[in-house]
Amino acid sequence: VEFSERFGRWGVVAGASTGLGAAFGVEAARRGLDVLLVARRGDVLEESAAAIRAQFPVEVRTLVLDLARPDAATMVAAATAELEVGLFVYNAAAEPQGRFLATPLEELHANIAVNCTTPTTLVHRLAPPMVERGRGGVVLVSSMGALQGIKVFAAYGAAKSYELILGEGLWDELRDHGVDAFAYVVGATATPNFLRNAGKVQADPEVLAGLIEQSGQAVGAPRSPEEVAASCFRVLDGRDREPVGPRHYSHPDDEARAAADARRPRADVVGDMGRMTSAMGR
Ligand SMILES: NC(=O)c1ccc[n+]([C@@H]2O[C@H](COP(=O)([O-])OP(=O)(O)OC[C@H]3O[C@@H](n4cnc5c(N)ncnc54)[C@H](OP(=O)(O)O)[C@@H]3O)[C@@H](O)[C@H]2O)c1
């Protein structure tokens, strides 16, 4: 069965202007889905849309929108009202940096809006027609950072763990309705956002490399957004041979790391991570 028949005609990617989000749009279009790309920066969004149109014979629409807005989900729902949405990928993330108590409350609340509230409302809006049709896919992009508390990124880690656990719960609720939902746990990926952050690091590179290795957060070099997006779509491609699981990792090394950490004392896991993020000087 064709991918678009298996899931439905349109793919919606929230947070799709650059990096991993743009790569998710490409993977959806590669499989013949028409795509709706959502992000804040209209110019960058248009570039990603044009790149997809140039490569694949699909319809590409864009929606310039801040997903932190309280009415964000309503606006996406309006833009998709006439569309058969077969696949929904929530990739956008807010990432407040700095000690929790030193972070302005608005940033902490925007973190909850973008990483928790908006994806919650969007799944609630977009998944019912999938259930009615008996087919569809929902991917909530989470993070290796969701697997333990993270000093300097405490609110981000907590919000990403909400997406992780929501994705798992949805997997179990929706699978009997033919809809594949899962959480996608992403490790270090060379997105523009990641590279910008890496550029701000103040620690001695050697010291930081040691801490990163100790924390297990980056196994080898960061992976490319293209390979991370492709690996997520392979899960969907293979759903008839191998049922989709509640959580998938962007790389087997990340999965192995998560399993090893689950057996270590929590204070060590959280502490090693915190030593690394503190050394980043943010
Ligand atoms: N990169 C990594 O190493 C890494 C590691 C673990 C997990 N992740 C997860 O992977 C996902 C992508 O990460 P990334 O930021 O590095 O990659 P990205 O795909 O480069 O950027 C995120 C996308 O979301 C959009 N976005 C951000 N805030 C938004 C908002 N308020 N409203 C609308 N769109 C918004 C951004 O575009 P605009 O700025 O144009 O809005 C951009 O297109 C996130 O869920 C992140 O938590 C990444």
PDBQT file of the ligand as one rigid body, heavy atoms in Angstrom, charges set to zero:
ROOT
HETATM    1  N1  LIG A 301      18.906  19.378  17.973  1.00  0.00    +0.000 N 
HETATM    2  C1  LIG A 301      19.106  18.503  18.933  1.00  0.00    +0.000 C 
HETATM    3  O1  LIG A 301      20.234  18.151  19.268  1.00  0.00    +0.000 OA
HETATM    4  C2  LIG A 301      17.918  17.890  19.646  1.00  0.00    +0.000 A 
HETATM    5  C3  LIG A 301      18.180  16.958  20.663  1.00  0.00    +0.000 A 
HETATM    6  C4  LIG A 301      17.110  16.386  21.313  1.00  0.00    +0.000 A 
HETATM    7  C5  LIG A 301      15.813  16.717  20.928  1.00  0.00    +0.000 A 
HETATM    8  N2  LIG A 301      15.580  17.633  19.952  1.00  0.00    +0.000 N 
HETATM    9  C6  LIG A 301      14.200  17.953  19.613  1.00  0.00    +0.000 C 
HETATM   10  O2  LIG A 301      14.063  17.963  18.214  1.00  0.00    +0.000 OA
HETATM   11  C7  LIG A 301      13.152  18.988  17.825  1.00  0.00    +0.000 C 
HETATM   12  C8  LIG A 301      13.814  19.964  16.870  1.00  0.00    +0.000 C 
HETATM   13  O3  LIG A 301      14.926  20.531  17.506  1.00  0.00    +0.000 OA
HETATM   14  P1  LIG A 301      15.723  21.805  17.046  1.00  0.00    +0.000 P 
HETATM   15  O4  LIG A 301      15.140  23.037  17.643  1.00  0.00    +0.000 OA
HETATM   16  O5  LIG A 301      17.142  21.557  17.326  1.00  0.00    +0.000 OA
HETATM   17  O6  LIG A 301      15.494  21.807  15.531  1.00  0.00    +0.000 OA
HETATM   18  P2  LIG A 301      14.852  22.669  14.400  1.00  0.00    +0.000 P 
HETATM   19  O7  LIG A 301      14.021  21.717  13.649  1.00  0.00    +0.000 OA
HETATM   20  O8  LIG A 301      16.021  23.339  13.813  1.00  0.00    +0.000 OA
HETATM   21  O9  LIG A 301      13.946  23.875  15.039  1.00  0.00    +0.000 OA
HETATM   22  C9  LIG A 301      12.705  23.799  15.527  1.00  0.00    +0.000 C 
HETATM   23  C10 LIG A 301      11.633  24.258  14.518  1.00  0.00    +0.000 C 
HETATM   24  O10 LIG A 301      10.511  24.652  15.251  1.00  0.00    +0.000 OA
HETATM   25  C11 LIG A 301      10.155  25.987  14.946  1.00  0.00    +0.000 C 
HETATM   26  N3  LIG A 301       9.668  26.622  16.151  1.00  0.00    +0.000 N 
HETATM   27  C12 LIG A 301      10.313  26.820  17.325  1.00  0.00    +0.000 A 
HETATM   28  N4  LIG A 301       9.527  27.475  18.187  1.00  0.00    +0.000 NA
HETATM   29  C13 LIG A 301       8.354  27.719  17.546  1.00  0.00    +0.000 A 
HETATM   30  C14 LIG A 301       7.155  28.393  17.911  1.00  0.00    +0.000 A 
HETATM   31  N5  LIG A 301       7.004  28.974  19.104  1.00  0.00    +0.000 N 
HETATM   32  N6  LIG A 301       6.149  28.452  16.993  1.00  0.00    +0.000 NA
HETATM   33  C15 LIG A 301       6.300  27.904  15.777  1.00  0.00    +0.000 A 
HETATM   34  N7  LIG A 301       7.399  27.256  15.382  1.00  0.00    +0.000 NA
HETATM   35  C16 LIG A 301       8.425  27.162  16.263  1.00  0.00    +0.000 A 
HETATM   36  C17 LIG A 301      11.417  26.630  14.400  1.00  0.00    +0.000 C 
HETATM   37  O11 LIG A 301      11.133  27.613  13.417  1.00  0.00    +0.000 OA
HETATM   38  P3  LIG A 301      10.864  29.166  13.675  1.00  0.00    +0.000 P 
HETATM   39  O12 LIG A 301      12.022  29.654  14.501  1.00  0.00    +0.000 OA
HETATM   40  O13 LIG A 301      10.831  29.711  12.289  1.00  0.00    +0.000 OA
HETATM   41  O14 LIG A 301       9.561  29.273  14.356  1.00  0.00    +0.000 OA
HETATM   42  C18 LIG A 301      12.055  25.441  13.680  1.00  0.00    +0.000 C 
HETATM   43  O15 LIG A 301      11.503  25.294  12.398  1.00  0.00    +0.000 OA
HETATM   44  C19 LIG A 301      12.672  19.649  19.106  1.00  0.00    +0.000 C 
HETATM   45  O16 LIG A 301      11.470  19.051  19.483  1.00  0.00    +0.000 OA
HETATM   46  C20 LIG A 301      13.775  19.322  20.090  1.00  0.00    +0.000 C 
HETATM   47  O17 LIG A 301      13.299  19.289  21.411  1.00  0.00    +0.000 OA
HETATM   48  C21 LIG A 301      16.623  18.222  19.297  1.00  0.00    +0.000 A 
ENDROOT
TORSDOF 0
